[in-house]
Amino acid sequence: MPTAVITGANRGLGLEFARVYLAEGWTVHAGCRHPTKADALRKLKGDLHIHPLDVDDPKDVKALGKSLGSEPVDLLLNNAGIFGKRDVKLGQLDYDEFQQVLKTNVVAPMRLAEALADNVAHSRQKKMAFVTSRMGSIGMNSAGGQVAYRTSKSALNMAVSCLALDLKSRGVTCLLVHPGWVKTDMGGPGAAIEIPESIAGMKKVIDKVVPGDTGKFFDYQGQAIPW
Ligand SMILES: NC(=O)c1ccc[n+]([C@@H]2O[C@H](COP(=O)([O-])OP(=O)(O)OC[C@H]3O[C@@H](n4cnc5c(N)ncnc54)[C@H](OP(=O)(O)O)[C@@H]3O)[C@@H](O)[C@H]2O)c1
């Protein structure tokens, strides 16, 4: 059966991703910052391997790579992300936090992609999926605000667009996927859809993706999103 590496797997979308891939019989390497506190994750049934993984910490990323060794990874699912403070007005931007959001949402997924590129390239499915956001679409930005988060997801989109080209010759398919507005801690209780609907949709998109789709930006229903 195939193998997935999932970041931020202790709650929200990452936890449900882990649950559905395990339920299909996949081997899942689940990363989270505090494995001993990840009760919901630890309760999942199946071929689950939990790794301490603060995606911002290069030592953790290196340790994950070492622990995987040459094991093929069919799917690297870069899911972990942060929003930062909400509704910050221009004139009140917190630049330390801005840098933190960029670090977690852009630098970290790229570091993981580099660290595990060989594992993915040596697998059967050879896929990397990055959970981005429609809020990173410049073409769809009519509201402004949420500058750090929006900018981080736009930058992630560009980073993955470059990565897709760099890894094309190795047969790796890189995909950007927007989960919808989902009822997680990040999305809040007033969000439009429930977690299982988002994950079922994203999984279908990831399942169906072909090498010719590399570098594309889709939502959870498989609709292309403008850059
Ligand atoms: N929910 C939505 O409506 C929505 C919409 C568009 C895009 N997204 C994207 O979907 C992804 C998942 O979001 P979510 O809604 O599931 O959010 P969430 O409920 O807030 O969960 C975020 C996850 O990311 C993890 N994380 C954050 N920083 C980390 C770090 N430095 N190292 C390791 N893990 C870290 C969190 O771990 P801790 O428990 O340790 O904090 C948690 O597992 C994010 O990339 C987000 O931007 C969500």
The ligand as a Gaussian input file, in Angstrom:
#p B3LYP/6-31G(d) Opt

LIG

0 1
 N       -9.953000      26.004000       7.733000
 C      -10.057000      26.753000       6.640000
 O      -11.114000      27.326000       6.362000
 C       -8.872000      26.878000       5.707000
 C       -9.069000      27.593000       4.517000
 C       -8.019000      27.718000       3.634000
 C       -6.814000      27.115000       3.924000
 N       -6.630000      26.433000       5.086000
 C       -5.322000      25.825000       5.317000
 O       -5.495000      24.482000       5.711000
 C       -4.382000      24.046000       6.498000
 C       -4.871000      23.369000       7.771000
 O       -5.644000      24.330000       8.466000
 P       -6.761000      23.954000       9.551000
 O       -7.979000      24.662000       9.136000
 O       -6.770000      22.498000       9.809000
 O       -6.153000      24.763000      10.779000
 P       -6.050000      24.407000      12.345000
 O       -7.262000      23.690000      12.776000
 O       -5.671000      25.692000      12.985000
 O       -4.806000      23.381000      12.397000
 C       -3.540000      23.825000      12.017000
 C       -2.578000      22.665000      12.136000
 O       -1.269000      23.140000      11.748000
 C       -0.370000      22.808000      12.798000
 N        0.774000      23.711000      12.868000
 C        0.796000      25.054000      12.922000
 N        2.069000      25.488000      13.025000
 C        2.857000      24.367000      13.058000
 C        4.236000      24.139000      13.173000
 N        5.125000      25.148000      13.279000
 N        4.702000      22.863000      13.141000
 C        3.839000      21.829000      13.022000
 N        2.512000      21.977000      12.941000
 C        2.028000      23.242000      12.957000
 C       -1.204000      22.871000      14.064000
 O       -0.522000      22.216000      15.104000
 P       -0.647000      22.705000      16.675000
 O       -1.846000      21.988000      17.220000
 O        0.640000      22.264000      17.276000
 O       -0.815000      24.196000      16.662000
 C       -2.450000      22.147000      13.571000
 O       -2.238000      20.763000      13.546000
 C       -3.543000      25.302000       6.747000
 O       -2.448000      25.323000       5.845000
 C       -4.503000      26.428000       6.421000
 O       -3.854000      27.620000       6.019000
 C       -7.643000      26.302000       5.993000

